[in-house]
Amino acid sequence: MGGRTDSGSQRKDSRRNLSLVKLFSQLFSETPAWAAYLPHTIVVLVILLAAWLVITGTASFPSTAALVLLLAAAVAHRLKRPDWLLVPLVALIGVVIRIQNLPLLKGQYPLALDPFIFLRYARELVENGAIPAVDTLRYVPLGFETGSELLSVSYMSAWLYKLLSPLIPGLTIEFAHIIYPVIFFALGIVVFYLLCRELFDSRVAFTASLILSVFPAYLYRTMAGFADKEALGILLMFLSIYLFVLTQKRERRWQAGLFGALSGIAAGGMGLTWGGTTFLYMIVGAYAFALIFLGKMRLRETIALVSWAVPAYLMVAFLTPRYGGIVGVLSSLNFAIPFLALLFLIADRLTGPLTSRLHQAATAFLKDGWQAAKTALGQKEASPSRISPHVLVLLLVMIGGIGALVLLGPEKVFGIIVQIKEQILHPVGTGRLTVTVAENRQPYFSDWWEQFGYFFYFFFIGSMYLFYRMVAPIKRYRVPLTLGYVVFITLFIFSRNRAGTVLNGVTPFSAFLFFGSVIGFALLFYALIIRSSTRDDASFRGFAAIPSGLLLTLIWFIIMILAARGAMRLFFVFSPVIALVAGYLIVDVITRSFAIKDRIYKWTALIIVLVLVVPTVYGMWETSYAQARYTGPSLNDQWQAAMAWVREGTPEDAVFAHWWDYGYWVQAEGRRATILDGGNFISYWNHLMGRHVLSGRSETEALEFLKAHDATHLLVISDEIGKYTAYSSIGSDEEFDIFSWIGTFVMEPRATREADGLSWYTYYGVSALDEQLTYEGKTFPANAAAIGLIQIPIRYDEDDPDEFAIEQPTATVYYQSDRMEVPIECLFFEGERRYFEKEGLGGCIRLMPRYLNAQYQQENGALLWVSERGFGALWTRLFLFDEESERFTLVYDDSDTRQLAYYGGRIMGPLKIWEITYPEGFGIPPELRELYTNRTTNYWEYLNENNRNSPYVQE
């Protein structure tokens, strides 16, 4: 009996030890005991997942890759360093996702606009060995000094081509340029893993790296073909932060100095690659200030910061004119934060004894009065103070700064405050050009949700959890500090919730919540550290014991969340830190769940976590894979054909005029010079192009500007319909005199009615009035009143239904509770403008077909409403209404294959090119030529800076 009992007991213990909970508990423990059981568990999981995929028929790359990843984990446990297998595998998964669009790129076409300029310069490097100092294809007639551009990407693509071409027969510079971002993405994932491992551990690093590899917000700018600055720049950012973290883990000071210098070189390299380097300087500077504030900036950390700053500042100040030299760098708040931290350290060293004596004098005064304070001040050496001298230095600096501002006068103080407020609320600026770029638009929370979905909660809650863990050593104050952070981060994000509400980000109440949350949390933190330094030794030591890894991560997160709040395009640079924060939350919660002794609670916690995490991460994985497969080049088939015609059908010295978006394409693929391009280095010319050419009121006005820039051809595409709002805004004067837009209206067949022998066809849409309308004694104000529907009456011939006559259309105009039907004076149909007798709205209708699907077309199923102001623009007359001109001869038109039509919510149409013929003896006065070829004028600077009336500035 006893033997059987012992045997049963052993079997029971064996079953307990081999239970799934035990296996996962060991997996997430600090010891490697789980290694003996991991292969068995993973094999079971792989079999179950494979069976499920076979049964459901849902096998795909994400699911197959998940199987491979699990199998690799089973193998990796045998290795001394399993990350050598798992991390490259994670990077490989990301690479496979990012090359799904290679067939669409045809081995020669990058994805977006900007990569084309770097491709052209990479070709120059391969063919000629150097990039010309002056690029004559840009900004005719001045040219472009290429030293002003950050050209690291072009050099990297050229070097990559030279490195791989001996190994890959038939490799082209175009393909090397296309594949460059994928290669540097993979390298970036490896460095990101190393960084996360130094900040936390390998489990967090692996989880964060996997999330980042499949994260949709991180996909596009690291995908094959997006050969721009981001892929290389973000790698250098990871490398710089990683090396800077290593400085704090080296005992010898010379090692801290060496790694600090290497980190600074990486930071400088990032500055020579990508303007996003300002975020790195802000992170390092804010982290240095935090170390000072918490009394953690020792000599080793000081050496590291100094050795970082020397190459970081010298490289961006003297190796490129992009940032305005040393004066421009140090006068920029973003760049100057690390430098200010160094100045703060100097002040600390010089004033530390004085601040300690002042603190003792203040304490003595509160206790015993003036005499005791004088005695404390008279002591030659101050006795050790419980308050950190760094805190007192900060207080003195703040008081001194406020005093200096007061001396400058209230107006100066107010101006500086307004400037700081504007920079925070509108970080990308409110200039006319800046606000019309779609990716510069400030996001609302709805945009956050569209971008991140349910994953938002992982990093939102994760940052709160991380903060709580960070302040855990401050036992007495960790709860109020955490509550303060929760309020701060919530108001910080949701103060810009939705357009048209009080929480739109810039209303006084919204701004109060935003700035109040920042100031309130800073004051709470400062007050508690002061209180703990004078009354609570344990709490004060807790502040100094805050883990540096958590502190750096939180600073990184807050800076990036401020950046992401400022512009849509900055979601990319926000992605790494939210992957890290989410990874930390996931791993730490799972680890702590396994530590629960009660099995019911343990399993409940684990199931909840897995149900939330696995579908979310796997869903992002599938989304990224699907998105990558169908992301083709912006230079689509239409543009490819047009640029082939430009190369073959125009003289080599031709100069093209068009809106700035297309410049890099014409230069790189058409091989012709342009007046404008995507660099926008001479933004004043955008104003002139929008005002005098595209929105020009006469051909002579347009020809004067075009002649000053030696233009030979004018290019317009149907995209201008959507962009008209942007360049009419940029081209307007201070009263926005030519600002306009084009409204789209779609036919609703069910609303067709018969009356008085007429068939009334109804088109629905919305288009605000760009000018005030007065009709039959009623006034409809501009920008407030709008057209809500347009009706076109048609009279059919009773004997021949194919014969019909279009009667005068009407528009229903709405303003508040008023509505009125107003006649429309013009309609364009079958290549002819038709005018009607009854006065009303002076614009013109442009009918077009509507495609419901690939097979079915609704003839005249949609229309464009062009107001009287828009009808006067040169581009609408030439492009939309086919106006013939003696000076603009149509030489390229793909309307036969690209009919202007409404396709499923989008307007698509032809690309047209006109050859410009100047009148014999046509000339322009020298002063006008100088005005049109200046890089800027005081008037343009005034317009660009005083842009408050622009509809693009979100209020």
N, C-alpha and C positions, 0 to 999 in steps of 0.2 A: 504493500500500500504506500509505504513511504517513498519507495523508488518511483512508483507511478506518479505520486504527487510531485516529486521533484522534477520528473520528466515533463509533466503537464505545466508545471510552473515555468520551466525553461522555455517550452514552446510558446507559452503565453507572453513571456518576456521577449522572445524572438519576434512574435507578431507585433508586439508593441514597438519594438525597435525598428521594424521594417514598415511601420505605418506611414501613409502618405504625409500626414502632418509632421511626423518625425523627420522624414526626408526633407521636406521644405523648410522645416525649422532649422535643420543643420545647414541647408543651402544658404539661408540668410543669416547664419550666425557668423561670428568673427573667426571661428576655427574651421579648418578644412575637413572636418570629419564627414561632411556630406559627400565627399568625393567617392566613397565606397558605394554609395547608393544611387548617385545621380544617373549613371548610364541606364540602370533598370527602369527608373522612372521615366526618363526621356524616351526610351524605346517604346514604352507603353503609350506615351502621349503621341509619338509619331505614328504608331499603328492606328490609334483611334482617329487621329486627324486625317491620315491617308484614307482610311475606310470611309470616313464622312465625305471626303472630297469625291471619292469614286461613286458613292451612293447618290450624292446630290448632283454630280456632274459639274461642280463649281471650281474645278482646278484652274488656277491662273498663276501668273508669276508671283504675286504676293503670297498666295497660299503655298506654292512650291518653295519659295524662298524661306518661308517660315519653317517648313519641314527641314530644309537644309540647315537652317540656323539651329534648330533643335538637335539635329544629328551632330553638328559641329560642337555644340555644348557638351554632348556625350563624350566626344573624343577629347575635347579640350581639358577635361578634368585630369587626364593623364599627364598633361604637360606641366612643367614647373611654372611657366608663365602662360596661362590659357589665353590671356589677352592678345598674344601674338597671333592666335588663330581667329579669335572672335572679332577683334577690332577690324582687321582687314576684311573680314566677311561682311561686317556691317557697312564698311565703306564700299565694298563691291555691290551690295544690294542697292545702295544709293546710286552708284555708277550705272548699273543696269537700268534703273528707273530713268536716269537722265539721258540715256542714249536711245530711248525709244523713238525719238523724233528724227533720228539720222536719215531715214529714207526721205522724209519730207524736205530736208535741207539740201539734198542732191549733191552733197559733198562740196558745196561752194557758196551757199548763202547763209550768213548768220541770221539770228532770230530778229533782233530789234534794230533800231535806227543807229545808235551810237557805235555798235561793233563794226560798222562799215568804215568809219574813219580810221579805226585802229587796224583794220584789215588793209586799207590802202597804204598806211605807213609801214606795215609789216612787209608788204610787197616791195616797197622802196628799199627796205633794209636787205631783203633777199636779192633783189635785182641789182641795186646800186651800192649796197654796203652802208648807206647812210640816209637819214631823213633830211631833206633840204631845209636850210635855215628859214627860208620864206616859201610858203606854200602858195603858189599863184592860182591854184584852183579854188581858193577860198577868198571870200570878201573882195571880189573884184570892184574897183581897180587897185586897192591897197595891198591885197595879199594878207597872209597870216604868218606871224612869227611863231614857228612851231615850238620854240622853247617855252611858250606860255601854256602849252598843253601838257598833261601828265601822260607820258608815252610808255610807261612801264609795260603795259599790256602788249603794245606792238613789239617791243623788244623781246618779251617773253614768248610771243607766238613765233617770231623769227628764230629765236634760239631753239625752241621746241622743234621747229621744222628742220633745222640743221642737225639736231641731235637724232631725230627719228628717220630722216630721209635715207641714210645708209642702211637702216634696218627694215624699212618698209618701202619696197619698190613702188614707184608711181605716186608716192605721197605728194600732195600739193600744199602750198602755203595756206590755201583756203581751208583745207581739211584740218591742218594743224591748228589754225585759228579757231575753227569750230569746236575742236575737241579740247582745247586748252582749259575752258572752265570746268569740265568734268574731271580732268586730271588734278586741278588745284582744289576742287571740291574734295576729292579723296584724300589728298594731303591734309586739307583743313580738318577733316573728320578725325584723322589720326592725332593731330596736334590738339584738337578740341578734347579728345579723350584724355590725353596726357594732362591737360590743364584741369579738367574736371576731377581726375584722379588725385591731383595734388591738392585740390580744394576740399575734396571729400574722400572717396575711396573708389575702388575699381567697379563696384556694383552700381553706384550712382553714375559713374563715368560711362559705363556701358549702356545703361538705360537712357541717359541723356543723348548719347551719340546715336543710338537707334532712333530715338524720337526725331532728332534733327535730320537724320538721313531721309526720313519719309515725310517730313513736315511740309505740307503744301506751300506755306508762306516762304519757305526757304528754297523752293524748287526752281522757280523760273530763272532767277539770276545766277544759278549754278548749273543750268541745263546746257546740253550741247547746243552750240550756236549763240548763246548769250555771252559772247566774248567781250565783255566789258570789264570794268575795274573791280567789281565786287568780289569775284572769286579769288583773285590774288590778294585784294585788300583785306578781306575777312581772314584769310590764312595768316597774314602778317599781324593782324590784330590778335588772334589767338596766340601766336608765337610770342608776341611782346608781353601779353599778360602772363603767359606761362613762365617765361624767363623771369619776369618781375616777381612772381610768386616764389620761384626758386631762391631768390635772394634772401628770403626770410627763413629758408631751411638750410642755410649754409653757415656753419659755425665761424669759419674764418672770414675776416673782413675783406681780404683781397678777393675771395670767391664771390662775396656779395657785390663787390665792385665790378668784377668781371661779368657776372650774370646781369647786373644792372646795365652795363654798357651794351651788352648784346641785346637786351630788351630795348634799349634806346635806339639801337641801329634798326631793329625791326620796326619800331614806331616811326622812325624817319623814313624807312622804306615804304611804309604804309602811306606816309604823307606824300611821297613821290608817286604814289599809285592811285590814291583815291581820296577825295575830299572828306569821306567819312572818318578820316583819321582824327577829326576834332573830338569824336566820341571817346576815342582811346585816351586822349590827353585829359579829357574831363574825368574819366574813370580813375586814372592814375592820380590826378591832382586831388580829387575828392577823397580817394582812399588815403593819400598822404595826410590830408587834413584830419581825417578820422583817427588815424594813428596818433597824430599829435594831440588831438583833443582828448583821447583816452589814455595818454601818457605811455603809449607803446612805441614811440619813435625814439629808438635808442641810436647809438652811434652806427651800428651796422645798417639799420634802416636808412639813416641819413646818408651814409656812403652810397647805398644802393640808389637812392633818389637822385643824388648829385651825378653819379655815373650814368644814370638813365637820361637825365636832362641834357647833358652836354651833347651827345650825338643826336638826340631827338630834336633839339632846337636848331643845332647847326645845320642839319640836313635839310629841314623844311625852310630854313631862312636863307640859305646860300646856294642850294642846288636846284632851286626852281624859283622863278619870280611869281608863282601862282599865289602865294600867300602874302606878298608885299614886303618881303625881306624881314629882317629882325624886328624892325619897328612894327610892321604889320602883324607879325606873329605875337609879339608881346602886348600889343594893344588890343588883340582879340581876346575877349573874355574866355572863350572856350579853350584856346591854346594856352592862355596865361595862368590857368589854375595851378598847374604844377610849379610854375615859377613863383606864384604867390605863396605857395606852401614853403618853398625854399626861403623866401623873405621872412615868412612867419617863423621859421626855425631860427633864423639869425636873430630876429627880435626876441625870441624865447631865450636864446643863449645870453643875450645882452641884458635882458630885463628880468630874468628868472629870480635872482636874489632880491631885486627891488620889489617885485610883486609879492614875494613871500613876506618881506618886511611890512609892506602895505597891508597885507592880510592880517598879520599879527597886530599891527597898530589898530586896524578897524575892530578886531576882536577885543583888544584891550579897552578901546574907547566904549564899546557897548557894555563891557563889564564894569570898568572902574573910572571912566571919564577921560578928560583931555590929558591929564598928567601921565596916566598910564600909557596913553597912545604916544606921547612925546618920548617917554622912556623906551618904548618898543622901537620907535623910529631911530633913536640915538644909538641902538646897539650896533656894534661893528659887524657882527655876523648874525644873520637871522637863524633862529632855531628851526628845526624841520617843521614844515607846515603840512597839515592834514589835507589842505586843498591843493589840487594839482596846479603848479604854476602855469601850465599850458592853458588851463581854463581862465586864469586871471589875465594872461596875455591876450587871449581872445576877447575878453571883456574890455580890456584897455584899447585894443585895436578897434573894436566896435564903437566905443565912446569917441576915440580920436577921429574915426571916419565920419561919424555923425557931426562932430564939431567942425571938421573941415568942410563938409557940405553946407553947414549953416553959414560959415564964413563966405561961401561962394554966393549966397543969396537964395531966397525962397524960389525964385524963378528957375535958377540953375538946378536946385534940388528937385523941384517938380519935374523939370525936363528929363533929368536922369531917371527918376522913378517911372515916368511915362515910357522912356526908352526901354527900360528893363521889362516893363509890363508888356510892351508891344513885342519884344523879342521872344518872350515866353508864350504869349497867346498866339502869335503869328511867327513861329520860328523860321519859316522859309521866306518870310517877308510878305509885303502886300503890294509889291511893284506890279505894274501892268503885265509884264511878261510872266513873272513868276506865278501869279495866281491863275493864269489861264492854262498852265500845264496840268493835265489831269492827275498825274502821280504826285503833284505837290499839294493836292487838296487835303485839307485837314479832315481826318476821319471823325465820325460820330461813333457812339457805342454800337449802333447798328452795323457799321462797317467792321468793327472789331468782331462782332458776332458772326457776320458773313465770312470773315477771314478765318476765325479760329473755331467757331461752333462751340460744342460742349467742352472742348479742350481749354477754353477760356477759364473754366472753373479750376482746372488743375493748377495753372500758374497763379491765378488770383488768390485762391485759398492757399496754394503752396507758398506764396510770398509771406502770408500771415503766419503760417506754420514755421517757416524758416526764421522769421523775426522772433517768434516765441522761443525757438531753440537757441537763437543767438543770444538773447538776453536772459537765458536760463540761469547763468551764474549770478545775476542780480536778483536774488531770491525775493527780496522784500518788494522790489518795484517791477518785477517782470509782468505782472498782470496789468497794472495801469499803463505801463509802456506798450504792451501788446494791444490793449484796447485803443490807446491813442493811435497806434499804427493802423489798426483796422479802420478807424474813422478817417484817418488821413488818406489811405490808399483808395478807400471807397469814394470819398468826395473827389479825390484827384482824378479818378477815371470817369465817374458818372456826372461830373460837373459839365461835361460835354456829351450830353445824351442823345439829343435829336434836334434837327433843324426845325425852326418855327416854334420852339418852346422856350420857356424861360431858362432851361438848361441847354442852351445851344453853344456854350463855351465862351461867349464874349459879352453877354448881358451883364450888367452890374452884379446881379445876384449870383450868376454863374461864376463870374470872376472872383466874387467874394468867397464863395465856397472853395474855389481852386486855391487862391492865395492864402485864404484863412486856414485851410487844412495844412498847408506847408508850414506857415508861420506858427500855427498852434502846436503842431507836433514838435517843431524845433524848440519852441519855448518849453514844452513839457520835458523833453529830453534834457535840455540845459538845466532846468530848475531841479530835476531829480538828481542830476550828477552833482550840482552844487550842494543840494541838501545832504546827499550821502557823504560828500567830502567833509562836511562839518559836523555831522551827527551820527553817521553810521559807517564805521570802518569796514564792516563786512560787505556792505553794498558797494562802497567805493572800490574795494578790491575786486568786486564782481564786474564793474565797468571795465577795469583793466584786464579782466580775464575773458572778455568777449572773444570768441574764436575768430581768428583773422580770416579764415576761409569763408565763413558765413558772412562776415562783415563785407568783404570784397564782393561777394555774390549779391548781397542786398544793394550795395552802392551801384553795381553794374545794372541791376534790375531797375532801380529807380531812375537812373539816368536814361536808360533805354525806353522806359515807359513814358517818360517826358518827351523823348524824341518821337516815339510812335504816335503820341497824341498830336504831334505837329504836322505830320505828312504821311500819306498813304504809302509812299515808296519806302519809308523807314521801317515798315513791318519786317522787312528782310533782316535788317541789322538787329532787330528786337528778338528774332527767332532763337538764336543760340542761348541767350540767358533764360528765356522762358522754358526752353527744353531742359536746361540745367535745373531750374527751380522745380519744374514738374517731376523730373527724374528723382530729385532729392525727396520730394514728398512721397512719391510712389514707393521707393525703396525703404524709406524710413517707416512708413506706415505698415508695410508688409512685415518688416523686421520686428516691429513692436507688436504686430498682431500675433506673430509666432511665439512671442514671449508670454502671451496670455495663458495661464495655467488651465482655466476651464475650457474643455474642448468645445462645448457648444458656442461659447462666446468667440473662441478662436476661429472656428469654422465660419461662424456668421460674419465676423470681420473680414476674413480672407475672401469669402464668396462675394461680399459687397465690393471689396477693392477690385477683385478680378473682373467682376461684371462691369464695373465702371471703366477700368483701364483697358482691358483687352479689346473690346469693340471700338473704343475711341481711337486707340493707336492703330489698330488694323484698318479702321475706316480711313484714317489719314493716308495710310500706306496705299490702299486701293485708289483713293482720290488722286494722289500724286502720280501713280502709274497711268491711270486713265488720262489725266491731263497731259502728261508728257507725250503720250502716243499721238495726240492730235494737235500738238502745238507746232505749227509750221512757221516759216519765215514771214516777217511782215512784208518783205519784198516778194509779193505773191506773183502768180503767173502773169497777171496784167502788167505789173511793173517790170517783170523780167523781159517781156516782149517789148515794152516801151523803151527800156534802156538799151536793148539790142538795136532798136531802130535809131536811137540817139547816137550810138557808137558808129553806126554805118551810114546814117542819113544826114548827119550834120558835120560842118567843118570842125577841125580839131581846135580851132580858136573860138568856137561858139561859147557864148555866155548865157546861162539860163537864169531867168527871173521866175520866182515861185515863192510860196510860203516856206518858212524856214524848215519845216519838218522833213522835206524831201532832199535837202542839200547833200547829205552824205551818200544817198543813193545815186544821185546824178553824178557826183564826183567819182565814186568808187566803181559803179557799174556802167554808167553812161560815159565815163572818162571825160567829162566836160566841166568847165568852171561854173561857179554859181555866185550869186550875190549874197545869199543867206544860207546858213546851215544850222544844224542842231547844237553847235557850240554856243551860239548866241553871244559871242564875244563882243559884237557891236549891236547891242539891242536897239539902239537908236534907229538903225536901218530897218528893223522890223516895224517900227512906228511909221517910217516913211513908205515902206512897201504896202502896209495895210491901208495907209491914208491916201497915197497918191497913185497907186497902181491898182491893187485889187478893188479898193473902194473908191477909186478915182471917179470924179464927176465928169471928166472930159478926157479924150484921147491925148490932147496936148499936155494936160497935167501929168498923165502917165508917161508919155514919151520923154518929158524933161528929166524925170528921175531915171528912167531906163537908159537914156543917152548918157547921163553922167556916169553910169556904171557899165557902159559899153555892152549892154544887153542885146542879144540877137534873137532870143526866143523866150516866149512866155508859156509856162506850163500850169494847167489847172486840171484838177481831178474832182470827182463827185464828193470826195471827203470834205471839200470846201463848204458844202452845205452845212455840215455840223460845226466846222471851224470858223464859219463866218462871224459868229458871235465873238470869238476870241480876237480875230484880227481887226474887226471893226471897233472893238474896245481898245485895243492897243493903238490903233490908228486915230482915235478920236482926240479932240482937244479937251480942255479941262471941263467943258460942259457936256462931253460925250456926244458931240454933234452928229457923228455918223454911225453911232452904235446901233446895231440892228441884229436881227436874227430871221431865220426862215422857219415857218411853221409847217408841220406835216399833218395832213388830214386824210382819213381813210374812209372809204365808202361803207355804209351800212345798208345792204340791199333791203333788209326788212323795213327800213324807214322810208323807202321810196313810196311816193304818193302821186295820185293822178288828180289834177284840178285844172279846169278851164282848157282842156285839150292839151295840157302839158304834163310831162312826166318829170317830177321833181326828185332828183337824186341828192341824197344827204350824205355829207362827209363830216365825220366827227374828229375833233382834235382840240388843242388849246394853243393859242398864240397871243401873247400880250401885245398891246399896241405900243409901238416904239415912238409914236408922236401923238399929241393930243388930237382928238377927233371931235368936231362940233357938227351935229347933224340934226336938222329940224328943231333947233333951239336947245338941244341937249348936248352937254359936254361930257366926253369920256376921256379921263386923264391918261397920259402915257404911263406905262409900266403898272398901272392899277387896273384899268379896263382890259378886257381880253375878248378875242373871237373864240366862241365855243363850238360853232358849227358853220358849215358853208353849204349852201344849196345851189344846185345847177339845174335850171329848167330846160328841158329839151322838147321840141315839137316835132313829132314824127309825121312823115307823109303817109296819109291813109292808104294810098295806092301802092307805095313802095316803102316798106318798113326800113330798108337800108338807107333811105334818104331821110335826113333829119336836119334841124336847125337849132343851134344853141342860143337860147335867150340869155338875158343879162342875169348873172349869178347874184346871190345875196349872201351876206355874212350876218350872223346873229352875234351882236356885241353885248357883253355883259359888264355891268359895273354895280357892285353891291346888289341892291334889289331891282335895279333897272335892267331891262333888256330891250334891244331894238334891232330890227332887220335893216341893214344898210346895203345899198347896191354896191357891187364891185365893178369898177370901170373897165377892167382888162382881163382877157383870158387868152392863154397861149395853147393852141391845139393844132396838131398836124403841121408843125413847122411855121405856123402863122400866128401873129398877134392880132387879136380881135378886140376892138374898142366899142364900148356901148355908150349910148347918149346920156343916160341918167347919171348925174354926179353922185358920188359917194366916197367909197374908199379908193384912193388913187393908186393902189398897188396892182399886182397882176397875179393870176392863177396860172400855175404850170401843171397841166394834167400829165399823169404817167400811169403805166400799168401796175397792177399789184399781183405778185406771185404768192398764191396760197400754199403751194408746195411745188415740187420739182416738175409736176406735170400740168398743173392747172393755173392758168393766168386769167385774172379779171381785168379786162381791158378798161383803161381809165378808172381803175379801182382806187386810186389815191391821187393826191394833189399836193403841191407845194404852194404855200401862200407867201408871196414876196411883197413886202410893204412898199410904199412909194419911195421910202428912203433906200431900201434895198434894191429896188428896181433901177435906181440911179447909179448903182455901182458898176464899174466896168466889167468885173468878172461875171456878174449875173447876166448882163447884156450879151456878152460873148458866149458864155458857157450854157446858161439855162435857156436863153431865148434866141440863140443862133443868129445873133445880129452880125451882119457882114460888115467888114471894115477894110478900108483901103490900106490901113497901116498895120493891121494884124491879119495875116493870111494863114488860114488853117492848113497845116501841113501834116498833122497826125491826128487821127480820130478813130478810136476803136469802138464806136457806138454800135457797129454791126454785131459785135460779140458781147458788148457790155452795155446793153440798153439801160437808160436811166429808169429805175423802177423801185418799187417798195417790196423788199424781200423779207418777210417774216419779222417785221419790227425794225429793219435796217434799210437805209437808202443806199443803193449801190448804182454805179453808173460808169460812164466812160472817162478816159483820160485823154485830154486834148492838148496839142502843142501848136502854138502860132509862131510863125516867123515874123519878126518885127521889121517893118520898112519905114525908115525915117524920111520925111520930106527932103527934097533936094535943098541943100544949103541949110538944113535944120541945125540950129545951135542954141545953146543956153548961155545966159550971162555968167561970167566968171564967179560972181558972188553966189549965184544959185548953185553952180557946180560945187563950189566950196561947201555950201550949206548941206548939199545932198551927199557929199563924200566925207564930211566930218565924222569922227568917231562918236561924238556926242555933242549936245548943246545944253546950255543952261535951261532952255525951255523944256527939253525932254527930261532932264533931271528933275525939274519941278513936277512935270506930269507923272513921272514914275514914283516920286516920293509922296505926292499928294493924290492918292488914288482912292480916297474914302468913298467916292460916289460910284465906284465900280461895282457891278452886280456880283462880281466874283469874290469880293471881300466879304466873308461870311460874318454877318452881324447877328 
